[in-house]
Amino acid sequence: MNSATWLVDDGASRWVAKSVVPGSRDQFVAGLTVAGRLQRAGIPAGAPVPTVGGQDVVAVGGYPLALLSWVAGDALTGESEREQRLIGVTLARVHRALAAESIEGVARFHWVDPAAAHLAVRGWVRPAVAAAVEAVEALGLETLSWGLLHTDPAPEAFRLDPATGVCGVIDWSVALAGPLLYDLASAVMYVGGAGRAGELVAAYLGEDVLTRSEVERGLLPMLRFRWAVQADYFARRIVEDDLTGISGPQENEKGLDDARRRLRPDLAAS
């Protein structure tokens, strides 16, 4: 929702051109740096193709623009157990590949402020977000395993090349250091929640990136926090009337209501 993309095709090769709003340039550059590191580690990630001057990002019409390498394959849906296992394994391998990497300008977890003005958009939002923040911080964030995160590992970010069997991961728009559980919780959220993500979690655990005890202790509070992140995100978009990447305000409203149904299922839709 925070970017625009175009397919670039010269008949023999493909790329993706991606642009973000000017205020997101620094994080965009940092995220593409992560993609480059990951691709060099052997996981296709849509790394930037530098200009003849060696720049990964240039300004076009005032907007940051990058040309990204094409990641072959089909986007996953996460609907089958097989795809869930592939998401879990691939996410764990991404975390392992980035474990020793350090990126200049990386942001740090977390950014949700329960006192933010935009959380007044609906009466339920601020209390629900504050409670989720309190619960995740009670874990002792410093006791969790940290690393560079994808931050939004939806199934469609995973692309499986049927010709090679290789699964890549795209959409590296930010660079964030935080608990690896945040990425795992995000992946779980996208496939329907903890009750539907058993294969995904088991596959992730099978790669020995996180211990079972850490996942059992922290996954549910982190999943709750992930829904609070969604509430915070769409509340801000609604207040600012931000329609970037969507067809109309109803999509922002739906995003906020999806968060409400998870954070405050006792409340009727507003």
Buried (B, 14 or more C-beta within 10 A) or exposed (E): EBBEEEEBEEEEEEBBBBBBBEEBBBBBBBBBBBBBBBBEBEBBBBBBBBEEEEEBBEEEEEBBBBBBBBBBBEBBBBEEEEBBBBBBBBBBBBBBBBEEBEBEEBBEBBEBEBEBEBBEBBEBBBEBBBBBBEBBEEBEBEEBBBBBBBBBBBBBBBBBBEEEEBBBBBBBBBBBBBBBBBBBBBBBBBBEEBEEBBBBBBBBBEBEBBEEEBBEBBBBBBBBBBBBBBBBBBBBBBBEEBEEEBEEEEBBBEBBBBBBEBBBEEBEEE
